[in-house]
């Protein structure tokens, strides 16, 4: 067999493979595919809109007396909402009720005295643990988001990293 023929054929295959790769990359980038993604569009719907937040009372982290809750975690969530131009609306209930609401799509975020040992790990997306939240009494805290809403989770974690560190 002629070596020039084999070499030429090998080069043609490489060019064809590279061309197919470029075509696929172009086609996929034109599909609006973003990573991380939000299958239900949580980040898009809350940005510039309403951020529906659930919480439960927990010492200085979340206090409920009259009206909207107050406390360190509430202030943190309010600052996150400001960062995405959202208006937070608060629901106060038990963790179990809040997680059911999160699963049903009635809440976008659950925040309070939730630790990484949460039993809700298979029902919600969970942020990394944050040990630096004031009032947590040495506990590492997490927040819950709808399962699979990874762009929203990533945006929240980036905010929390900047505000309280990880």
C-alpha positions as CSV (number, residue, x, y, z in Angstrom):
1,X,0.0,0.0,0.0
2,X,1.2,3.5,-0.9
3,X,2.2,5.5,2.2
4,X,1.2,8.8,0.7
5,X,-2.3,7.4,0.1
6,X,-2.6,6.3,3.8
7,X,-1.2,9.6,5.1
8,X,-3.6,11.6,2.9
9,X,-6.6,9.5,4.0
10,X,-5.6,9.9,7.7
11,X,-5.4,13.7,7.2
12,X,-8.9,13.7,5.6
13,X,-10.3,11.8,8.5
14,X,-8.8,14.3,11.0
15,X,-10.3,17.2,9.0
16,X,-13.7,15.5,8.8
17,X,-13.7,14.8,12.5
18,X,-12.7,18.4,13.4
19,X,-15.4,19.7,11.0
20,X,-18.1,17.6,12.6
21,X,-17.0,18.7,16.0
22,X,-17.2,22.3,15.0
23,X,-20.6,21.8,13.5
24,X,-21.9,20.1,16.6
25,X,-20.5,22.8,18.9
26,X,-22.1,25.5,16.8
27,X,-25.4,23.7,16.7
28,X,-25.5,23.1,20.5
29,X,-24.5,26.7,21.3
30,X,-27.3,27.9,19.1
31,X,-29.8,25.9,21.1
32,X,-29.5,28.2,24.1
33,X,-28.1,25.4,26.2
34,X,-26.6,26.8,29.4
35,X,-24.9,25.1,32.3
36,X,-25.9,25.1,35.0
37,X,-29.5,25.0,33.9
38,X,-32.9,25.5,35.6
39,X,-35.5,23.1,34.0
40,X,-38.3,25.1,35.6
41,X,-36.7,28.5,35.1
42,X,-36.5,29.5,38.7
43,X,-33.7,32.0,38.4
44,X,-35.3,33.7,35.4
45,X,-38.7,33.9,37.0
46,X,-37.5,35.3,40.4
47,X,-34.9,37.7,38.8
48,X,-36.8,41.1,38.6
49,X,-39.9,39.4,40.1
50,X,-41.0,37.7,43.3
51,X,-38.8,35.4,45.4
52,X,-41.1,33.2,47.4
53,X,-39.3,32.2,50.6
54,X,-40.3,29.8,53.4
55,X,-38.8,29.9,56.9
56,X,-39.3,28.6,60.4
57,X,-38.5,30.5,63.7
58,X,-35.0,29.7,65.0
59,X,-33.5,32.0,67.7
60,X,-31.7,35.0,66.3
61,X,-31.6,33.5,62.8
62,X,-35.3,33.8,62.2
63,X,-37.7,35.6,64.6
64,X,-41.4,35.9,64.0
65,X,-43.4,38.4,66.0
66,X,-45.6,40.5,63.7
67,X,-45.5,40.8,60.0
68,X,-42.5,39.6,58.0
69,X,-39.9,37.6,59.9
70,X,-36.6,39.2,61.0
71,X,-33.2,37.9,61.9
72,X,-29.8,37.2,60.4
73,X,-31.0,34.6,57.8
74,X,-33.8,36.9,56.8
75,X,-31.4,39.8,56.3
76,X,-29.2,37.5,54.2
77,X,-32.1,36.3,52.0
78,X,-33.3,39.9,51.6
79,X,-29.8,40.9,50.4
80,X,-29.8,38.0,48.0
81,X,-33.2,39.1,46.7
82,X,-31.8,42.7,46.2
83,X,-28.8,41.2,44.3
84,X,-31.2,39.7,41.7
85,X,-33.7,42.6,41.8
86,X,-36.4,40.4,43.4
87,X,-39.0,41.1,46.0
88,X,-39.1,38.5,48.7
89,X,-42.4,37.3,50.1
90,X,-42.3,35.2,53.2
91,X,-44.2,32.1,54.4
92,X,-43.7,30.9,58.0
93,X,-44.4,27.3,58.6
94,X,-42.9,24.0,59.8
95,X,-39.9,22.7,57.8
96,X,-42.1,19.7,56.6
97,X,-44.8,22.1,55.3
98,X,-42.2,24.3,53.6
99,X,-40.5,21.4,51.9
100,X,-43.8,20.2,50.6
101,X,-44.5,23.7,49.3
102,X,-41.1,23.8,47.7
103,X,-41.8,20.4,45.9
104,X,-45.2,21.7,44.8
105,X,-43.6,24.8,43.2
106,X,-45.2,27.2,45.7
107,X,-41.8,28.3,47.1
108,X,-38.5,29.2,45.5
109,X,-36.3,29.0,48.6
110,X,-36.4,27.7,52.2
111,X,-34.0,29.3,54.6
112,X,-33.6,29.2,58.4
113,X,-31.7,27.0,60.9
114,X,-31.3,24.1,58.5
115,X,-28.1,22.1,58.8
116,X,-26.3,19.8,56.3
117,X,-27.8,16.9,58.1
118,X,-31.2,17.8,56.8
119,X,-33.6,14.9,56.2
120,X,-34.8,16.8,53.1
121,X,-31.8,16.1,50.9
122,X,-33.8,13.8,48.6
123,X,-36.6,16.4,48.3
124,X,-34.7,19.6,47.6
125,X,-31.5,21.0,46.2
126,X,-29.2,21.9,49.1
127,X,-26.6,24.6,49.2
128,X,-23.1,24.0,50.5
129,X,-22.9,24.5,54.3
130,X,-22.0,27.9,55.6
131,X,-20.5,28.1,59.1
132,X,-20.0,31.8,59.2
133,X,-23.6,32.9,59.6
134,X,-24.1,35.1,62.6
135,X,-26.4,33.7,65.2
136,X,-26.0,30.1,64.1
137,X,-24.1,29.3,67.3
138,X,-21.4,27.4,65.5
139,X,-23.8,25.4,63.3
140,X,-23.1,25.1,59.6
141,X,-26.3,26.2,57.8
142,X,-27.7,25.3,54.3
143,X,-30.6,26.6,52.3
144,X,-33.0,24.6,50.2
145,X,-34.1,25.2,46.6
146,X,-36.3,23.2,44.2
147,X,-34.6,20.0,43.0
148,X,-32.8,20.4,39.7
149,X,-32.8,24.2,39.7
150,X,-29.0,24.3,39.4
151,X,-28.6,27.8,37.9
152,X,-30.6,29.3,40.8
153,X,-28.7,27.2,43.3
154,X,-25.4,28.3,41.8
155,X,-26.4,32.0,41.9
156,X,-27.4,31.6,45.5
157,X,-24.2,29.9,46.5
158,X,-22.1,32.5,44.7
159,X,-23.9,35.2,46.7
160,X,-23.5,33.3,50.0
161,X,-19.8,32.7,49.2
162,X,-19.3,36.4,48.8
163,X,-21.3,37.4,51.9
164,X,-20.4,34.7,54.5
165,X,-17.7,32.6,52.9
166,X,-17.9,28.8,52.8
